[in-house]
């Protein structure tokens, strides 16, 4: 433990190791890439997997996908697909040949090589909430997001070792003009965190700027940057049956420079997808594979992840619902399909609740355990998501990290170890039928590390909890959030690299950043 603490101080100051100064005595697990050692839940039999695959292929062959990106249409024509206007139909042999080029696993190495992640090979990795336009905490209520709030959520992302990548903008900083927003947020992200980062595929300027900033932050030459993944982008199809212009453009740019691409159709059953889960999953698979096939045609072996965001709507109001039984089953079903295609899988930790209450936690817990059950490798929005993705909350962020630590503890081999000392026959003999194990040597030697120790949950009885101030969970989480921010130290960055990064941002701002409509 002493060696681990020393290493954390070198790589990130108190971020990730606040126990030394924390009055709340936050105990974090060390940074690691958890392995999901459970057998996946597979609700489909082999015939049902084949049926969903066939339905997806029929969608691609008979109905086609709309690609609004002009370059992609030319590439599909070149590949021999049937292109009619913006509609592209492709044969299943072509799709399977292209998808077969994609690696089953790959690494992404950020500016701190100690934060390298592996997508695939049984890993389950978690990222922060991304892209809500609004922010909520116990002091502010619901307000539009700001750069300062975004930076605080990035500090939480860096602090928690159970988070492995920094996805998107944890809240949209609407106080920064859209033309330069990506420059400011990526500067904050690259200086406040040293974890894997993401680029939005929202026009060529934003993607190219982020790739250049990641290259600078890593101290990399162009050849070294393009030699392996150092960042990723994530896109959503416009369901049903459509891919837009900028997202495909951004993915093509990333794939050509060796960076990772995640394709995640957002298919809400009953609205943007059929009301049946099999139909919604088949549509999602078709939309994702059509784009992955394109990227593999352009850049064989490009690192790609297939994503699932298949849930249902409230049929009374049309509002999205998350963490539902249907969401869980759809995630598990897509996990089976991802293994069928040999692709890493992305899912999400999501809820429809408006505040960090019981609904928020049971829906999020359902979606996170669906990620476990499905064999998901990359869990988006795992900490901080509220109101169906319209709110980011630091209290919810902290509460979610409690769940994530529990999931990681669940996978620790020590829990299921069966060595003689673990079976404890001699300890049982020593205690016998009339004693107890509290004072047994076997317990005394292990009690400090035997069980998970929470940092938000309160395990005292009611009377002790009431005497301690009767503090509810969200209030405890708020205190943890404030303490983390107060004690945070950013990870080290070489002064010359920091200066080069600042100069790039200043130059691109002077040039106008990215074009906007206003």
FITOR-388288 format. One record per residue: x, y, z of N, C-alpha, C, O in turn. Coordinates in pm, whole numbers, plus 50000, padded with zeros to 5 digits. Each point is the difference from the previous one (the first is absolute). Layout:
// FITOR-388288
XYZXYZXYZXYZ ...
***
This chain:
// FITOR-388288
500834987950000499175012150000500865012650000499655009949937 501494989550136500895011650002500575002849862500115011549958 500254977749971500535001649864498955005949908500305008649918 498444986850096498925005349918499785014850026499815007849906 500214996250223499805014150034501105008649943499745011049951 501524984250055501125007649945499835001949850500225010949948 499394978549983499825001149856498905009849966500135007549904 498774992750173498915009149973500435014550020499625008849923 501204993750181500465013750023500845004949884499915011749962 500924979549981500835004149887499145003449880500295009649928 498654982650048499245001749876498895010350013499515004949898 500074998550225498865009050004499795007550129498885004550027 502144997150054499835007450124498934993550086499924987750007 499265020650058498964994650086498844994449920499174992650054 500755010949818498934994349918500184985149994501044995149956 497964997450086500094985550003500574994950130500134987850016 500245021150081500564995250124499725010150112500935004650067 497814998749953499655010650095499964995250144499735008050089 500514979349936499864994950135500935007150097499675001350118 501485003449835500975006350088499455012750064500365003350112 498765003949817499525012850050498505000050027499475009850051 499834979349916498555000050004499474997850139500334990050064 498845019149985499344997950128498944989149989499594994450101 499975002749776499024989349981500674986549980499314989949986 502015009750013500764987549989499554991749880499674988250014 500315018049869499604992949879501024989349968501185002949983 498374984850008500894989049962499724996449855498934995149966 502045007449950499864996349859500714987049971501014996750062 498454996049843500754988849944501095005549908499825010749942 501284982350044501065004949910499534999649855499084992749965 501585015349952499744999749855500284986149946501064994350025 497995000249904500214987349931498974998449891498995007249999 501234983749908499054997149893499254987350039500554989149985 498225012150065499294988250050499714989949890499695003749887 500424983750148499634989149912498654994450043499804997050118 499305001749788498704993950025500164984949985500074994849889 499974998350224500264985649998498734991750001500074987749998 498765018750004498734992749998499654995549859500375006449902 498924982550090499444996249870498925010149964499205003950087 500755000549789498975009849962498604993950005499814988149977 499225020450052498604996049990499615000149853500165010249931 499334978750022499694998649857498554995649983499724988049998 499365021649989498594996449988499634993649867498934994049988 501955007249911499724994549868500684986549983501134998250044 498194992349893500684987749961500655002049862499875010749940 500834979250012500765001549875499095003549882500375008049915 498444986050081499075003049890499515014450006499805006449897 500014998750224499535013850014501095010049965499725010549941 501534986450094501115008549955500045000449848500145010749940 499734977649998500014999349854498845007849940500135006249894 498724993550173498825007249948500215015150006499645007049905 500944998150203500265014450009501065004149898499895010449936 501144981250050501025003049898499375000549862500275009249923 498904981250045499374999649867499115012249980499985005849891 499284998350212499155011949988500855012449975499645008449918 501494992750154500885011649978500555000149859500075010549936 500324977750015500534999349864498935003149896500285006349898 498494989350126498915003249907499745015049996499725005649894 500365000950222499845014650004501065006549911499695009149922 501564986350089501095005849921499864996749852500325008449915 499224979650053499914995649859498755005349931500065004149884 498814995850185498715002749935499495014250022499345005549913 500955000350202499485013250035501085010649985499755010649941 501424986750111501125009249989500035010350111499035001850075 502095004949935500235010650098500275013049926500725000149900 498715010750149500265013249941501335005450054500175001650120 500755001349789501265006750035499975013849937500045001249877 499895009150205499925013649949501375005749967500105010549936 500954982750107501375004449976500424996449858500014988249964 500325021749956500284997949857501224991049979499994991449912 501055010650167501214991749983499684985350023500504991349928 498675005950172499684986050028499264993549884500194988249972 498965019549960499274994449886500984996049889499834989449939 501175018850036501004996449900500794987750039500324991749915 499985006950213500754988250047499144987449986500514989549962 498215011650069499134988349985499864996149852499994988149968 499915021649943499974996849857501274992749959499964990049928 501165015250117501294993949970500074985650050500634991549938 498715005850174500024986650059499004990649933499974988150032 499235017149876499054991449929498634999250063499194991649961 500525017050136498675000350061499015007349908500415007149908 498314991050118498955006349918499655013350063499455000650110 500865010249820499785013550052498955006849913500205002049880 498675001650181498935006949931499705012950074499374999950106 501085011149839499905012550074500874999250124501224998549990 498175002450125500744998550126499794986350064500544997350107 498684994249828499734986750054501094990349957500374999449883 500144993150213501064990249972499514986350043499634997950116 500394992849789499724986050032501294992149979500735002249903 499534988750188501254992449996499734985450031499164996850084 501554994649848499824985750020500614995250130500955005950051 498494983250001500494994950128501434994749989500755000650097 499634994449788501384995149986500995011650013501034998750066 498645012649872500855011950013500075004650145501085002750053 497764998150012499955004850138500844991050091500795004950080 499034982049908500714990950089501504999849969500814998550092 499565003249782501435000849968500615012450062501094999450057 498215011949933500545012450056500044999350154501015003550060 497914992150001499964999450146501064990250052500555002050108 499724987749815501034990450040501405006050006500894994150060 499315017549878501315006750006500235007150133501155002750036 497795000350036500125007950123500604991550112499674988150011 501205017650070500614992350109498994997050110499115008050029 501054980350034499134996350111500365007550127499185001050091 502035004249916500415008050114501115009449956500684997549900 499505013450174501075009449969500235008850122499145001150087 502025005249917500355009350107499825014449954500115003049881 499615005950214500065014449977500955005750106499794997950120 501245009249836501025005250091499915015150007500295006749901 499324999050213499925014550015501365006150029501024993249988 498995019450050501285007050022500784993850116501235000850001 498094993350096500674992550106499894985149966498924994250012 502194999649946499914985849959499514990750110499514989149972 500615015150155499484991750109498484999450000499414991550067 499955017349858498544999949989499524993249871498855001849959 502004990449979499614992549879498824990950034499964994050107 499105005049800498854991050018499964989849887500505002549890 498914986250138499784989549901498514997949983499304996850095 500225004949782498604997449968499914986049939500594997349895 498684994150173499954986049961500744991550101500385004850107 499814982549860500724990450085499364998750138500704997550098 497995004249909499304998050126500005011950093499444999050110 501165012349851500015011650087498645006950001499284999949900 500385006250215498845008750009500495013350057500445000650115 499505010049804500575012950032498905010650003499034999349924 501145010750163498945009650027500455014349970501155003650022 497915004449925500275014149972498955009150061498944995450044 501365017449957499125010050062498805003249912499954996149883 499095010950175498865005249924500525009449891501005006850017 498304993449870500425008249887498805007149939498974993849973 501175019250005499155008149912498715005850055499295006549922 500334991750205498785006950043500145015249987501075005450025 497865001549936500075014749992499825006950135500305011850015 499214980650085499675006050130500784993450113500494988749990 499605018950118500734995750120499065001150119499155009050005 501014981750092499195000550121500854996150118500674989649997 499335018550108500514995450129499135005850110499085007749973 501204988550149499145004050111500015015050025499075005350062 501955001749891500085014450020499375007849886499355010350023 500824985149853499575007949884498624996349949499335008349938 500224979250086498844995149927500374998049854501184999049965 497815000349948500244997849858500335013249931499215009450001 501994991149939500455012149930500734995849873500464988649991 499665020449909500814996849882501454997850039500515006350093 500164984649837501384996650032500975011349972499785008249910 501304992250167501055010049982501354992949991500134988250032 500885019449922501344994549992500524996350139500674989750015 499045018350085500474997050136499394986950051500694992050063 498025006049912499364987650042500554988149923500234989350056 500005012749814500604989549917501374996150056500334988250009 500465021950030501334997350054499914992350132500824991150024 498215012350061499854992650125499664985349974500524991150069 498635006449834499674986149967501204992849940500144987950018 500715019349910501244994049951500934996750117500704989949997 499315018550106500814997050119499514987150066500804991750043 497885006649965499474987550054500414988249913500344989350051 499645012749817500384989449907501444995750025500304988050000 500585021650020501394996850028500164993550137500774990650017 498505014550081500174995550138499654985350018500744992650064 498145003249879499504986450029500734989649915499955000349877 500724990650191500734989449931499084989949931500444992749912 498285007050127499064990849936499535005249865499234993149931 501205018950029499715005349866501254999249915501095003650045 498764991649833501154996649917500195008949879501085000149940 497895007450023500135009049885499115012150021499004999450072 501385011649864499295012750014499225002749873500535005449903 498214990750098499195001249880499365013749986499575005950099 500374999049780499245012049967500245011950091501045001050065 497985008149939499985010750099499094995250113498824997449976 501695001450147499134994750107498775008750026498994995050048 501095017849920498815008349981500365009949891501145004549991 497884998949926500265009349890500205014250056499095005450063 502095000749916500235013550052499395010549906500685005249912 498054997750109499305008849907500435014550016499595008649921 501254994450180500535013550013501215002349909500525011149995 499924978649935501105001249905499424998649859499244990649974 501115018449936499434999749864500344986749932501104994750015 497935000149910500154986949938501194999249905500534989149977 499895022149968501124999749905501324996450066500884994549935 499265008650193501274997550070499814991050122500954997550074 497864997849948499714991850119500894987850006500504996450106 499694997049780500824987950000501435002950041500654991650062 499855020249902501385003550034500155002050151500954995050060 498125012250001500085002450144499804987150080500744997350094 498254994849867499724988050079501124989749984500384993550097 500145004949782501094990449983501275004650070500764991750050 499465021349954501145005050078499804996350147500924995050065 497905007549988499724996450139500134984850020500594995550098 498874997049810500024985550015501434994549998500344991250080 500485014049831501374995049988500915004750112501044993950026 498605016950041500825005050111499484995450136500784998550094 497914999449918499424995550127499954984950013499834994850110 500304998149777500004985450004501184994849919500575007249918 499794980450107501014993549916499474986749947500754991049966 497915008250027499344987949952499655001449851500125010849943 499454978349997499604999849859498875010049978499055000650079 501055007249812498995010249971499314997449866500404991449922 498555016350056499064998049890499925012749916500195011050050 499534987349821499745011249910498594998749944499604989249957 499655021850044498695000049934500215000949849500805008049951 498464983749976500025000749854498925009649955498944996049951 501365016850065499045010749968500685010149908500135011750034 500304983649851500695008549904501494997450002500564996550104 500095005249782501424996649989500905008050092501004994750050 498685018049974500875008350082500114994550143501094999450056 497794996750000500024995150139500804987150011500814998650092 498984992049818500724987350006501495002249979500824994750074 499525013049825501425002449972500675007550115501144996950035 498175012850022500585007450113500264990750118501065000650062 497974990949969500184991050115501134990249975500804997450090 499274997049791501104990849971501355006950017500944994250054 499155018349899501255007250014500315003050146501164999350042 497835004250037500235002850141500424987450076500865000750088 498554988149879500404987350064501444996649961500784995450083 499565006949790501384997549956500995008750077501034995250046 498655017749968500875009250073500124995850146501104999450054 497764997650010500004996550142500824987550027500614998750107 499424992149797500784987950016501465001449962500784990750015 499605021349934501375002049956500374990849885501124994949994 497935003049914500164990149893500285006649865499515011049973 501284982249944500115003849860498734995749928499224992150054 500575012849825498834995849923500024985049975498974993550012 502205001049955500084985649974499684992050126499314989849993 501205014750122499744992950125498525000850037499434990350050 499965021249925498575001550029499174990349916499104993450052 501215005849820499214991749908500324985250011499284991749944 501775004850127500434986050007499074991650087499924987949982 499395018450114499104992550086498985009750060500235012149998 498664982850056498965008950053500465007350126500584994150091 499135019049912500265008250117498735007150048500025006850102 498874991649826498725006350031498924992949920500294990349929 498505014250082498914993649926498905010249972499955010850060 499194985649848498765007449978498834990450012500164988049979 498685017350054498774992150008498935007049918499825012150012 499484980549905498905005949923498724992350024500024988350038 498875018549938498674993850000499435000849859500155010249933 499214979250024499235001049877498755008350029499605001850115 499805003249778498735007250012498904990049970499524999049887 500084993650215499044989249980498625005649971499595010150058 499684983349852500384987649933500745002149867499685009049922 501334982650056500584997549868500755011949940499905002449879 500845005250203500675011649942501285003150075500054998950122 501015004949803501235005550055500205014049942499855002149880 500495007550208500075013849954501385003449942500874991549990 499295021049973501225004349931501205001150093501014993349977 498925014950131501225002450077500504987950078501204998350016 497894993350032500454988750081500784989949916501034994950043 498485002149837500754990949912501325006449960501024993149994 498975019749977501235007049966501024998750113501174997049976 498395005450148500934999350113500574986150019501194998550028 497984991349956500484986250015501004996549890501014993450026 498725010849853500954997449891501355006550030501054994049977 498935018250075501245006950033500754992650112501224998249993 498054997550108500654992850110500554986649952501144996550030 498064995949895500454986949954501255001049913500894991650010 499175018649905501165001749912501265003750077501114998049951 498735007450170501175003350082500164990250117500685003050098 498704985449889500234989350095499315001350133500354993050095 498665016149916499345002250127498684992150007499434996449897 500125000950224498884990850021498665006649971499835012150016 499224979649941498665004549963498984991150070500114987849998 498895018650063498894992950063498725003949927499705011849987 499554978349966498765002649926498834995150085499874988050025 499285021450020498954996850095498655005049951499665011650025 499564980349905498655004249965499175002650127500094992650097 499105018049899499135003550112498594996249959499275008049942 500354979650087498744994549953499034998350117500194991350084 498795017149921498984999250103498814992249945499305004649910 500494983550145498914991549953498665007050019499725005650106 499484994149790498705006550003500015014149943498955006049981 502264999449992500105013549944500934999849880499545001349886 501774997250137500994999949891500354985849957500884998149915 498464992050141500254986049969498724992250024499105004850069 500804983149875498804992050025499754998150149500925000550081 497824997349954499624998750139500494987150062500064998850122 500294991449795500534987350049501515001050018500685006449921 499844987150184501435000850027500814993449888501075005049965 498454983949981500744993449892500095009249879501065001049938 497845005850028500045009349887500885012050026500735004549912 499225000850212500845011550035501474996349996500835007849952 499514980450099501414995749999500464997549857501125003849964 498054989949954500384997549860500275013149927500975001049924 498175009050097500215013149937501315006250049500775005349920 499474994150210501235005650057501234993349941500975006849966 499004980150024501144992649945500255004249855501145002149960 497794999049961500155003749859500625013949987500915002049920 498615007650160500525013649992501485000450040500805006949936 499554985850169501395000150046500924993349899501055005449966 498574982949987500894992549910500195007049867501064998849937 497935008650018500165007149872501145010150009500775001549906 499345005550208501075009850017501334993250025501025004249945 498994985450137501264992950028500554994049872501225000049979 497914994749935500464994449872500685010949917501034997549936 498425014650063500615011149927501395003150055500955001649923 499164999350208501305003650059501044989249976501185003149982 498404984450018500954989249974500394999449852501104995849967 498015008449946500345000849858501085010649977500924998049921 498945013250149500945011149984501314997350072501075003049947 498854991250173501194998050084499934986050062499594998750115 500804990949809499904986450053500724998650134501145004450017 498164989550078500574998350133499805011750092500494999850114 498805010549840499755011650087499284995650126499074991949993 501345013350124499354996050125498575005150008499785012149998 499274978950010498575003550002499304992850114500354988850036 498665017950021499154994550105498565001149954499605010449946 499624979150075498575000849972499295003850129500254994150105 498875015749886499315004950118498524996449998499404998049895 500035001450224498564998150013499425011050088500535002850108 498415003349846499235009450079498544997449968499245009149966 500374978350046498644995849970499204999350129500304992150089 498685016349919499104999850114498585001849947499744997849882 499375006250205498615001849959499515013850042500665006950078 498204996949871499385012550041498804997150090499454989050000 500165021050075498744999650074498895001949897499885010749941 499324979150037499005000649894498855009650035499155002849915 500825002450209499005010050035500455014049962499185008449961 502144994250051500505013649977500995001049885500235010949948 500364977950012501055000249899501375003050057500985000549925 499135001450207501285003050063500884987650002499504988950019 501825012849963500924988550009499994994150141499875007250099 500294979849906500124992850128501324992249999500424994949896 500235004250220501294993250008500044991350124499265002250096 501624987849902500104990950113498794991150014499754994550108 499485004049785498794991850000500364985549973501114997149956 497964993650069500254986049963500324998649851500854992049961 498465015849956500254999349855501405005149966500694994349916 499735016650151501365005149979501034989350037500974997949926 498824995550186500964989850045500084988549901501094995549964 497754999849992500014988849905500605004149866500744992249940 498955019750013500575004549872501515001050009500704996649904 499825007950210501455000850018500614986149999501044997849936 498344992850133500494986250001499954993949859500944993249958 497985009349971499864994849863501085005749909500604992749921 499665020350091501035006149917501384994750037500874998849914 499334998050214501254993750039500234986949927501114997149955 497844994950032500144987749923500365002849855500834993049942 498545017250000500285003149861501425005449983500674997049901 499815011150196501375005049991501004988550001500975000349926 498794989750158500904988450001499894992249870500994994649952 497815004849990499814993349871500855006749892500544993249913 499575020250092500785007349900501465002050040500795005049920 499564991250201501385001450045500415014450025501155003749975 497915004550076500275014350024499885003350148499164994150069 501665015049983499775005150135498655007150007499495004949899 499944995650222498665005450019500025012050093500695000150102 498545010249861499745011550087498545000250040499124998249916 500615003950214498645003050045500085012050095500995007449997 497994994850086499955012450078499434997750139499304990150025 501015019450066499415000250134499035011750007500435011550017 498274985949971499055010849974498744998550085499714989450055 499545021749953498735000050072499145011349945500485008749929 498244991150106499085010649960499665009350116499245009549982 501324987950137499675008050118500525014249986500985002549930 498365006850137500345014249989500945004950109500645010449984 499444982350127500885003550111500654987250051499514989149968 501575011850110500684987950049499244993450115500405000950116 498494992649850499144993650099500004984949980500864994649929 498184998650133499924985649988499814995449857500654990549956 498455016149971499794996349859501305001049921500324991349919 500435019550105501265001849928500934988350024500664995249907 499405000050217500984989850032499554986149957500834991949959 497855005050050499634986649955500054999049848500374989549947 499265021249983500104999349854501464999549954500344992449910 500515015750153501434999649963500614986750036500774994449921 498905000450196500534986950039499564989249902500804991449964 497935009149994499544990449900500835000849872500424989849945 499835022550010500735001449873501464996050016500594994449908 500025008450209501404996150022500134984950012500964994249948 498114999450120500094985450010499644993449866500474989049971 498705017649948499794995049864501305000449921500264991249918 500575019150105501315000749936500864988150043500674993949917 499305002950212500744988350049499484987449933500784992049948 497915006150053499414987749950500204998249850500084988749951 500025022349976500114999449854501424997949951500224997349882 500775003950208501394999549957500475013049938500935000049920 498435011250117500415013149950501455002850036500464996650109 500275009649798501395003850024500165014750034500965003750068 498135004749886500125014550016498645005450045499034999449924 500905005750199498745004950054500015015250001500685006250081 498564999649829499845014449992499085005050112499214992350054 500905020549981499065006650091499884992650133498934999950062 502164993849982499914991550119499905008050129499654994350104 500655018649893499945008050121499495014149969500625007449924 498254996350137499555013849994498775003049916499605011649992 499794978549945498925002249903498645001150070499694991950089 499505018049872498635001550047499105004749885500495004049895 498204995350127498965004949909500204995349856499915007849906 500384979450079500174994649866501125006549923499965000549877 501065004550192501145006149933499925015049987500845006049933 498175000450129499875014549992500645007150119500165012249997 500214980350107500625005850119501244992050038500004987749997 501075019550039501164994150065500025004850145499785011950026 500484979150067499945003450142501224994450073500294988149988 500445020350087501134994850076499594990650112500724990550029 498125011850034499544990650103499734986449939500424989750054 498885010249834499744987349932501314993649955500144987750004 500815020449954501324995249957500664992150114500474988849980 499555017250138500634993650116499244987350038500614989750029 498075011049972499194988350035500214988749900500074988350039 500035015049833500254989749898501364993550021500154987949981 500855020150057501334994250021500004990050114500824990850001 498285010750096499854989650102499584986949936500544989450032 498495011249876499584987849930501154994149919500234987950002 500505020849927501094995149916501084993250084500554989749959 499755016050157500984993450086499474986450049500764990450010 497955008950019499424987350042500104989649889500314988350025 499435015949852500114990849887501444995249986500254988249978 500705021050035501404996049988500394990650114500724990349979 498825012650143500274991050111499394986349975500624989850032 498195009849912499314987549969500864990749915499924987850014 500925018049899500834991949911501374996650059500794993449933 499515010850188501314997150056500124985050030499114994350063 501964999549891500174985550022499974996150146499644988750033 500755020550057500054996550142498654995550054499944992050093 498975013149850498684996650052499694985249980499364993750084 501095000849806499674986049968501194990550017499954988649955 501135016250110501174991550018499664987950088499215001150094 501394987549875499704987550072501254992950048500024987750010 501045020150020501194994150061499654995350141498975004150053 501864987450009499684995050134499675011150100499074998550078 501695012749921499715010850093498655006549971499345005050092 500244995049782498715005749964498854990850043498955004750043 501264982449945498984990550043499844999850151498934996650051 502135006950020499945003150145499524988550086499365002250103 500944985749858499554988550080500595000650141499324997250099 501985006349911500625000450132499415011350085499864998450121 499815012849817499355010850075498644995550051499635003150113 499634989749805498694994950041500174990150116499215000050094 501844991649897500264990450108500315007450131499534996250107 501285014649882500395007450119498845007350067499945000650123 499155004749800498865007350056498954990350053499425002350106 500364986849821499034990050045498595005250002499715010649945 499384981850120498585003549996499595010650102498875005049994 502014998750098499595009050109500715013649998499775008350088 501114993849812500745012549995499505009249891498894998449949 501955011450014499695008849887501305003649931501084997850054 498825007749828501175002349916500575014150011501045002849941 498315006250134500525013550012501425000250057500875007149949 499354985150153501305000250065500974989549950501134999450048 498464992449857500864989349951501225005949927499885010249933 501274983250080501215004649931499755001149850500495009249934 498764981350012499724999949856499325013049959500295005549894 498804999450189499325012749971500925011850024500075009049917 500644991050196500865011250035501085002449895500415011449978 500054978049958501055001249898499465005749869500785004049914 497904996450069499435003349869498945011050004499565004549894 500035000050223498805008150008500115013349925498995005349952 502225000250037500125013149936499734999649851499575010049942 500664978749995499834998949854498984989449960499844997149881 499474997050216499124988649970498805004049916499564992449914 499895019750112498765003949936500125013849936500905007750032 498194995149879499955013249938499705010650105499134998250084 501605013049910499775011250090499425011749922500695005449913 498074998850114499385010749921500525013750039500545001950109 499295007649800500345013950032498785009249996500095011650039 498774983449913498765007750003498944992850084499315006450080 500554980749904499014992650078500275001650150501155001150042 497774999150036500095001150145499394987250059498804997649986 502034994250078499564987050048499615000150149499734989550058 500235022250002499595000750141498504997750013499255001549904 500314994650218498574998750021499345013850007500685010249999 498004989850008499275012749991500415009750109500215011849974 499904983250150500315008950112501385006449983500155012050024 500844980249936501345005549980500015009749883500675010450005 498604986249891499915009149883499345013250039500445010749959 498494988650122499305012150044500895008550089500035012349987 500704981550104500915007450087501135006549920500535010450040 499834983449848501055005449914499535011149908500765004649915 497994999950102499505011049919498924996249901499485008749930 500174978250062498944995349908500245004949858499105005649936 502124992450014500385005149868499594989949893500414988450004 498785016049902499544991249893501114998249896500995007349998 498804982749916501084995849909500495011249910501205002149989 497905005249948500435010649908500785010850075500925006049944 498714996650181500755009850079501414995050030500965007749993 499164979550040501344994450022500835000849873501185003350004 498184993649883500725000649873500455014349969501085002049946 498095007750088500365014049978501245003750081500885007049950 499194988450173501175002750083501264993849939501065006349996 498804981449955501144993449937500455007949878501205002349981 497855001749936500315008149881500775012550038501035002949939 498495004550159500655012550039501414997550053500925007749972 499244981850102501324997150055500994995949892501175003950004 498374988349900500894996149890500475012349924501185001449970 497895007549997500365012049925500985008750080500945005549944 498834995650186500855008550084501434994650009500945007850014 499234979049980501324994150018500664995749869501084994250001 498275008749887500464994749871501315006649955500175012150010 500734979749940501205004949932500044993649862499884987749989 500295020049905500004994349865501214991049979501045001950064 498844988549846501154991349970501115008149932499755010249936 501454984950078501155007349946499935000849847499614990549932 500775021150017500225001749856501275008249983500195010250067 500684985449845501245007249973499695014449961499075002549924 501705007150129499745014249977500055003649853499205008249954 501724986049972500125003149858498784995149923499515006749908 499994981550129498804994649935498805008750034499175002949913 500725001250212498895008750042500025013049920498955004849955 502235000850027500135012449924499634997949854499335008549941 501104980450000499664997149860498504998249983499425004449901 499964989050196498564998049995499265013450009499065002449925 501375006250165499415013350012500145007949870499075006749956 502114992449983500245007449877499094995049888499505007949920 500294979050073499124994549897498585005150019499355004249904 500164995550219498655004750028499865014849964499015004049939 501975004050098499945014349969499985002549850499245008349951 501614984349976500045001849854498674996149936499495007249914 499954981350128498764995549938498835009250035499105001949919 500925003850202498975009850034500125012449913498995005349954 502234999150023500215011849915499534997449857499575009149930 500524978350027499564996149866498494998049993499454998249891 499875002150224498554998950001499474986650047498794998350013 502114992250014499534986950047499234992549894500464998849887 498374996250149499164992449908498805008549957499465007550081 500124991349794498855007949954498724995850071499814988250031 499325021449994498704997450062498925007549925500295007849909 498474989850129498875006649936499675013450063499105007049954 501634996850152499675012650068501255006550055499925010750061 
***
